[in-house]
């Protein structure tokens, strides 16, 4: 735990949210956090707003072999038809960067496409996705508490025809990938994130 972390609960949460940053998988140490700890954190993170209580999140906690396979698949996606040497080289780097990550959790959103609820309320699909995004943020903050660095990637590796089989996707037609959460221990310290003034994004009628 960071010695600068405040003790007050509210201040601690503010500190965590502001401190959490995206770390490159290449900066992670090779030894991964215990899988049992990650599973415990996932279980806690599921406590997120969920309209209609659909519980849409699905989690795929990958082992080293599958992480390397996913890295290889993404390298192929990036390389495309391999006619552009720049993309080919970029694909090689991505395959190595992803494949060497100590930990990778794939989070998907499952929405039953044949459910009567979805037929009545098509917006449920978006609500389900929002729930999964909330769960991911919960998980990133929980990992931060445990000293685990993270990267939330949306690199479209799922476009590869072998992706579903590689991670054992249970319902390929009904699941959307929300996040590829890379994680590991890291000593790299990143500069604070600078946001634009709130006044540029906030419209308030309160005085």
N, C-alpha and C positions, 0 to 999 in steps of 0.2 A: 504494500500500500504506500502511496506517495506521502511523504512526510508533510507536504503542504496541504493535504486534504483537510478541509474543515470538519469539525465534529458535529456541528448542528445539522439535523436531518435535512432541512430545506436548503441550507447552504451546500451541503454535500451533493444533493441532487443537481443543483445549479452548476456546481463545480464539475460533476461528471459529464453533464450534457455539453458544457463548453469545452471540456478537455478532450473528449473523444474525437479522434482523428482517424483518417484512412491511412493505413500503412501498407506498403507494397509487400506481397508475399515473399519477395526475394530478401527482405530484411528480417524475416522471422528466423528464429533459431530452429534447428532441425528437430529437437525433441518436442513433441506435441503435448498439450495439456491432456490430462487423463480423460478418457471418453466418458467415464462415469460422471465427472464434473460437468461436462458439456451437456449430457442428458439431463442432469438435475436443473441446469440453467434453462434448457429448452422447456422443461415442464413448468417452471416458474413463468417464463416469458409468454406462455400461452394465455395468461390472464390479461387479455386485451379486449377492448370494446368489440362486440360481435353481434350485430343485429340478427335477429331470428335464431341465434345460437346455432349456427350452421357448422361451427368448428372446421373451417375450410383448410387450415394449414396442414401440409404434409412435410415431413422432414426426412432427408436422406443423409445420414452421417457416413461419409465415405472413408474407406481404409486407404492405405498408401497405394495399393495397386490401382484402385479405381480413380484416385486423384491423378495419378500419372496418365491413365487412359483419358480422363476428361481433358487434361492439359494437351495431350496429343490431338484430340478431336478439335479443340479450339484452335490449335495451330493450323489445322487443315482448313477450318472455316475462314480464318484470317487470310490464309494463302490463296483462297479462291481457286481459280482454274490454273494457278501457278504460272501464268503468263507474265505477271509483273514481279520482277526480282525483288523489288522493295517490299511487296506484300509477302513474298516467300520468306524473306529474311525476318520480317516482323513476326510471321507465323512461327518460325523456329524459336524466336526469343519468348513468345507467349507460351509455347509448349513447355519450354524449360522452366519459366517463371511459375506457371500454374502447377506443373507436374512436380516441382520440388517443394510445394507448400506443405507444411506439417499437418495442417488440418483444413478440411473443407466440408461445409454443411450446405446442402442444396435445399432451399425452401420453396415449395410450390403451393399454389392455390387450387384446391379442388372445388369445383362447382358442379353439382349434379345437373347435367344438361337436360335430363328428362323429368326433373322434379316439377310437381304442380306449383311449388312456390316460385320457381324461376319463370314458369309460363305466365303466372299472374303478375310477377314483379321482375322484369328483366334487369332492373338496376341492382338486384341482389348480387349479380356477378361482380359489379364494381365494389359493392359493400364488402364482399368476401375478400377481394384483393386488398382493400384498405385495411381490413383486419390483419391480414398476413403481413402487411407493411408495418403495422403497429407492433406485431409480435417480433419482427426483425429488429426494430429499434429497441424494444425491451431487451432483447438478447444481446445486442451490442453493448448496451449500458451495463448489463449484468456481467458480461465478459470483462468490461473495463474495470469493474470493481475487483475482479479476480486477477488483475494485472495481465490480461490477455488482449493483445492487439488484434485488430480486425480490418478487413476490407470487404465492403459490400459491392459485388460486381454484378453487372447485368450484361456482360459479354455474351453474345448470342450463340453460345456453344450448343444450345438446345435445337438449333437449326440443323445440326448434323444428324443424319439419318440413324446413326448408331448411338446417339445420346441416351434415348429412352432405355435401351437394353443395357447400356453401360452402368447406369445408376439403379436399374430395376424399377423404373417408373411404373406405378401400379395401374394408373388410368390415363394413358397418354392423351386420349381424346378429351379428357375433362380436367386436366391439370395444366396450369400456366406456371412457368418458372418466375418466381418473385425475386429471388436473390441467390447468388452463390456467395456464401459467407466464408471467406478465407480467414483463418485465425492461427495464432501462435504467439509465443513469447518474443518480445522485441525490446531492445534497448534504445532504439532510435527515438529521439525527442523531436517533435515537430513544432513549428512555430504556431502561435494561436491563429485561429481562423478569423479573417476580417470580413464582416458582413456590411452590406450597404445600410445606410440609416433606416431605421424602422419607419420613419415618416414617408419613405418612398413606397412602402408596401402596405401600410396600415391606413384604413379609412375608419375613423371613429367619430361617433356622434355624442360621445360622452365628454363632459368638461371636467 
